[in-house]
């Protein structure tokens, strides 16, 4: 069985890249096709893979440029990329992985994190929300074009994999796939995280600094409380968010894995304010034995054990409204509770990377021989 892997781009460190890395670990001799790859921007383990990029690589060196030029250049580059001569193509994608030219009679399995956000949920971008007149008209034309291309490209997929029930429904609504969607939750590399007895005086956010991540909500809440907050991440809203924050809030980016593990292990709690399709970072916090304060919707409903009346049997504290008051009340309540780090760590162990890799291998091999 000859397998190829496709991933949208390798320009960041995130949950999708962790999944793509697990695909490589499941099929280590398989080439990994992607639009662009900058080794210094993503996980160093990818250096061990046979990575093949599109011609988009020649004109893109930064994530910001990659996004701005995607329509039409990145789109065309992926549509012109050819993956031929494989029995199975395993795609890791949010947006463009499905667009690649794949030879007929290939079993195409797509792990879809969510349907292309710009095409199916453009209001999650401030650039779209703030646009007016001719600019909004241009945006709408682009969105409509991308949605048509995205839907058409989805038809060549034989089997979709989803992260959660929520993302399964989104895939179903957007693409109406021909076969049943299977759920395999994404992994956490537990070996990167540990429980510490030295808990610091700060709260932690690890996130892309984008509008839909709601980091601005956390900043506003901590501006009022005066409590220490560390924000790790980068993104298009970084400068705006830094100007918004007071002196009790520290920004970090490009931290190495040892530093990030220490930040997780010694934080009072991890803050997760967004409605996320899944959310790897709350599980990373759990792997370090730390509780999570999360907006109680989306993926955390399937990965976290919420506090009701016994903190020792919980991994997270949910707040109900995405507003400052609700978040502040959750922070205050958390400081009155005693969570059990070992119980929290055990929750993360349900999502062990090794378990995920075995599930992916079994699924790909089983479906190949079943559908052969």
N, C-alpha and C positions, 0 to 999 in steps of 0.2 A: 504494500500500500504506500503510494508516493503522495506525500502531503506538502502543501505550501500554506504559508500563513500570510495574511494581509492585515495591516493595522493602518488607521487613518494617517497619523503622523507621529514621529518620535521627537517632540520638541518640548517636553515637559515631564515632570514627575507627578503622576496621579494614579488614581485607581484603575483607569483603563490601561495605562502602561504596565501596571502590575499584572493585569490579566494577560496582556500580550506577552509579557515575560514568562508567565506560567505556560502559555501555549508553546513558547520556545523550549521550556524545560520538559514539557510533555513530548515534544517532537524535536529534539535538539539538532538533528541533521537537516531539518526542513528550512528552506530559505524564507526570510521574512521580507515581504514587499511593503513599501510605504511611500507616501508622497515625498516627505522630507525627513532627514535625520541629522540632528546636531548632537554628537555624543556628550558634549559638556552640559546640555540642557536636560538630559533625561538620565535614567538609571545606568550606571556604568556596566552592569551585567550584559547590556545589549551589545557591548563590544565583542562578546564571544559568539554572537549570531552572524549568520551570513545575510547581511541586509542589502537589499536592492532597492534603490530609490528611483523616482520618476525624474523627468527633466526639470520639474519644479524646483528640485534641489539646487539647480544652477543659479536661480534668482532669489532664493529665500535663505536668509541666515538667522532671522529672528522670528519669534512667534507672532509678534505684532504684524510684521510684513507678510507672514504667511496668511494671516486672517484677512488683511486688507486686499491682497491680490488673489484670494481664492476664487472669487467670481470676476473674470472667467478662467484665469490661468491655472489655478490649482484644480479646478473642476475638469478642464480640458486635459491636464496632465494625467489625472487618474483615469479618465475615460480612454486615453490612448495607451495606458500601461497594459501590457499583455502578460498573462500568467497561463502558460500552456504546458500540457504534457503531465498533468498531475491527476491522481485518482480523486483526491479530496483537497478542497481549498477551505481553510478555516479562517473566517474573517472576524476581526475585532473592530467594532465600528460604532460611532455615533453619527458620522456624516458620510465621508467619501469612500470608505472601503468597499462598498457595494458597487461602485461605479467601474471598477477595474474590468478589463476585457478578459474573460475566462473561457477557455476552450470548451466546446460542447462535451456532453457525456461525463462531466466532472460533478461530483457530489459537492454542493456548496452549502456549508454550514456557517451561519452568521450569529455571532454573539453580539447582540444589539443592546447597548446600554440604555438608549432611548432613541426614538425617531429624531432625525436631524432637527436640532432645536430652532435654528433660524427659519427653516421651512415650515415647521409644524407648530412652533410656539414663539413667534417673533417678538411678542410683547415682553419676553424675558430679557430683552436687550434695551438699555436706555437709549441707544442710538436710534432704534426704531420708535420708541415711545416719544422721544423729543423731536422727531422729524415732522415737518409740515410742508404743505404745498407741493412743489415739484419734487422735493427730496423724498416726501412720503410716497408720492406716485412711483418714483424710481424704486424705492424700497419694495413697494407692493408688487411691481413687475418682477423684481429679483426673487422675492419670496414665492410668487406663483410659479416662476420658471423652475426654481429649485425643488419645489414640492412635486411638480410633474416629473422631473428627472428622478427624484428620490423614489417616488412611487413606482415608476417604470423599472428602475434598477432592482427594486425589491422583488420583482416577479421572477427573477432568475434564481433566487435563493430557494433551496430545497427545504432546509430546516432552520428555524430560528431558535436561538437560546436567549432566555431573558434572566434578569437578576432577581426580580420579585414579581408578585402578583400584579402590582401597579404597573410595572414596565411591560409585563405581558399584555395587559389590557391596552396600553398605548400602542404597542406594536400591532396588535390585532386591529385596533381602530384605524391606524394609518395605512397599513399594508394589506390587510385581509389575507394572510399567508395561506398557502394551499395545504399545509400540514400542521398538526398540533404543535404548539410552542412548549418547549421544555424549560423549566426553571432550574438553574444551577447558580446558587449565590456566589459572588466573587470571593476571593481568598484574602487572608491576612498572613503575612510572613511573621509568625510568632517569634522566630529566632532573633528578630530585630528589637524586641521589646522585653522589658523586665520590670519586676516590682521593686520599688525602692522604699526604704524606711525613712528617707529624708524628704519630707513633703515641704515644698516651698510656700511662698505667700502670694503666688500669682495664679491666674487662670490662663487658659491657653486656647488659641484658635489656630488651626492649620488649614489653609484654604486658598483657592484661587481668588484673587481680589477682583471679582466681577460683580455686576449689579445683582444678579439673581442669587448670589451667595449670602447676601444680607449681612455682610460684615459691618456695614454702616450702623445697623441696629445695635450690634454689640458695642461698637465704639460709643454711640450715644448713651447707652446704659452705663458703661464704665466711666464715661465723662462725668456722670451724675454721682456715681457711688464713690469714685476716687480710688477704687481697688485696683491692684496691679493686673495688667493684662499684657500678654505677649502674643503678637500676631505673626505667624510664619507663613510666607507666601508672596506671590507676585501676580501681577495682572494689570489690565488696562486702567483700573480705578485706583492704583496704588497712590499716586500723588494726591489725588482728591481725598482719599481716606486719611493719609498722613496729615494733611492740613486740618482735617476734621478732629483729629485726636488730641487730647491733652497730654500732659507730661507723665501721667501714670501709665501710659500705653506705649509699648515698645514694638517696633517692627523689625523683623528679621527675614532674610531670604538667602537662598543658596546654602543653607546649613547642611553639614554632612550628616550621615546616618547616626553616628554616635551622639552628636549634639541633639538631634531631633529625638532620639530615644530617651535621653536625659530630660529633655523638656517635657515629654509625655509623662515619664515616671515620677517627676517631682512637682507636677502642677496640682493645684487644689482640685480642679475639675476641668474638663474639656467642654468648650461651648460650641454648639452646632445649631445655628439659628435658621438655616434654610430648609425649604421643602426640597429634599433631594431624592432622586430616583432610588438610590441605595445608600451610599455613604460609607466609604472605607475608613475614614478618619475616626469616627466613633468607635469602631472595632479596634483600631490601633490604640486608642486611649484605653479601652478595656483590656487589651493585651498587656498594657503596662499597669493594670490593676486600678485604673483611675475611673471615677464616675463621669457621666456625660450629662450636661444640661442641654436638652434638645427640644426644638419645636416638634411637637408630637404628631407629625404626619409623615407620610411617605415611607422610605426604606427603613427608618429607625423602628417602625412598628413591627418589623419582621426580624430585626437583629438585636434590639435592646430589650431588657426586662425592666419595665418602668416601676418606679417607687409607688406603692400604694399606702402601706402602713408599716412596712418592715424594710429598712434600708439595707440590712444585711443580706437580704434575698433579692436585691435589685442591682441593676447596672447603670441606670439612668434616671434622671428626673425630667419629666416633660413639662413644658409650658404651653398653654393653649392658644395664645394670641401672639402674633408677630409684632409686638409693641414693647416699648421700653419698660412699662410698668410690669407686665407679665414676666419679662426676663429678670428684672430686678427682684421680684418676689421669689422666683425660682432660686436665684443666687442666695438670697437670705435664708430660704428654707434649707438649702443644701448645707449651709454652714452650721445648721443645728442637728444634722444627721450624721450617723456613723455607718459608712459603707464598708463592706468586706472586700479588700483587694483580691483575695484568693478566689472568692466567688465570682468577682468581676472578670478575672483572668480566665476562669473556667468557661465563661460565656464565649469569649473570643476563640477559645480552642475548638468550638464547634465549626469554625470557619477556617481551619488550618489549611495552609497552602498545599500541603501534600495531599489532603483529601480532595481538594479542587482539581489538582493535576490528574489524579486517578479517575475522577468522575469524567473529566474531559476526554482522557484517553479511552475509557470504556465506551463513552457515547459515540465518539468518532469511529472507532473500530467496529462497534456493534452495528451502527447504522450503515457503514460501508458494506459490510458483508450481508446485512439484511436487505439492502436496496440494490445490491449488485445484480 
